[in-house]
Amino acid sequence: MKTYLPKVNLDQRKWHVIDADGAILGRLAVQVADIIRGKNKPVYTAHLDAGDFVVVVNAEKVKLTGNKELQKEYMSYSGWRGGEKRRTVEQVRAKQPEDLIMHAVRGMVPKNRLGRVLMTKVKVFKGPTHPHAAQQPAPLKAAN
């Protein structure tokens, strides 16, 4: 018996818009990761890109539970001596609130070529507006 492989039709990709206002970061990231991987579809296959596009608006209004707002740090390293940078959630939220959601979603997709392709389907914006109205995204309620 042969393994069934679904035909992934790239023309039938849907667009979804999620309002992150008041949403909890981790739960929102799980929801976005599942949609871009296609886990909410019957044709889901682990090694294929069967997911949809996701637009997240109001990224600066996302919430973190517990003391993460004060204690969580994001670390990056440039590769040079002394090139380690640590930023708190407050600093990231002030400069680039989109990075909070992108970093959380990136941690929930595969760390390979497929994961890099999946991350191109996530669009995160600071305010309530986005330039993807032509794709007619369907509104989704953020998981709480």
N, C-alpha and C positions, 0 to 999 in steps of 0.2 A: 504494500500500500504506500502510495506516495504522499508526501507532506503537502497539505494544501497551503498555497501562498496566495493571499488576496491581491487583486489588482488595485493599486493605490492610484486613484484618479486625481491628478493634481489640479484639475479644473474645478473640482467640487469642494475645495477648501473654503471653509466658512470663516468669518471674522466675528470675534466677540469683543465686547467692551465691558470692562469691570471697573467700578468705582471703588477705589481703595479707601474712601473716607470712613474712618472708624474701624476698618478691617484689621485683624490681627495678622502681622507679617508672615508668620510661618504657615498659617492656614491659607492665606491668600497665595503664597508661593506654591503650596501643594496643589491647589486648584489650577493655577496657571500651568504648572509642570505637567499635570495630567492632560490638560487640553492640548498643549503643543505636542505631546507624545502620541496622542490619539487614544489614550486609555479609556475614554468615554465612548468609544465607537466599537461596534462588533467586529470590525476588520483589524483590530489592534494586533500588531506583530512586533515583537521586541526589537528586531533589527531593521525595521522599516520606518520611514517617516510618514505616518498616516494622520498627523495632527492638524489642527487649525491654527489660525493666527489669533493673537490676543493683544488687545490694546488696554493698558491700565492707565487710568487717569487719577488725579489727586494723589500722587505718590507721596507728597509731603505730609499727608494726614493719616498715614498708616500708623497703627499702634503696636507697641511691644509690651509683653506681659512681664510682671515681676519687676526686678531691678535692672533689666537689660538696658533700659534707656540710659542709665547712669554707668553701668559696669561693662557692657559689651564694647569691644574694640575691633576695628578692622585693621589688619596689618598688611602692608605691602613692602616688597623688597626690590630695589632697583638692580641689584647685582653688584653694586659698587660698595666699597667699604663705607660704613656709616650711612648706607642708603636705606635703612629700615625706617618706615613711617608707620605710626600708629594713630588712628583717628577714632574718636568716640562716635556714638550714634548721633549725638547732638551736632558735632562738626560735619558729619556726612549729610545730615538732614538740612543743615544751613546752606551748604554749597551745592550738593548734587543729590537730592532726595531720590532720584531715579535709581541710583546705585544701590540703595537699600534693597529694593525689590529685585533688581537684576542679580545681585550677589546671592540672595536667598534662592532664586529660581535656578541659577547656575549650579548651585550645590545639589540640586535635586534631579538633574538630567545626567545622562552618561558622560563620562570624561573621555570622549573619543571624537572621531569625525562626526558621528551622528549627533552628538551633543552640541557641537559647534554649529551645525546646520539648524538644529532646533532653536537655538538661542536667537537666530535671525528672525524668528517668527514672533518674538516678544517685543512689543513697543510700549515703552513706559514714558508718561508725561507728567510734568509737575502740576499743572493746573487742570481745570475741568474741560479744557478744549483739546482737540487733537486734529491732525491734518488727514485722517483716514476716513472721512465721512463718505467719500465716493465709494468705498467698499461696502457701505451699508452694514456696519457691525451690529449684531444683535446684543442687546444689553443682558448681562448676567449679574446675578446677585453675588456679592462676595461672601464666601463662607465665614461664619463667625463661630 
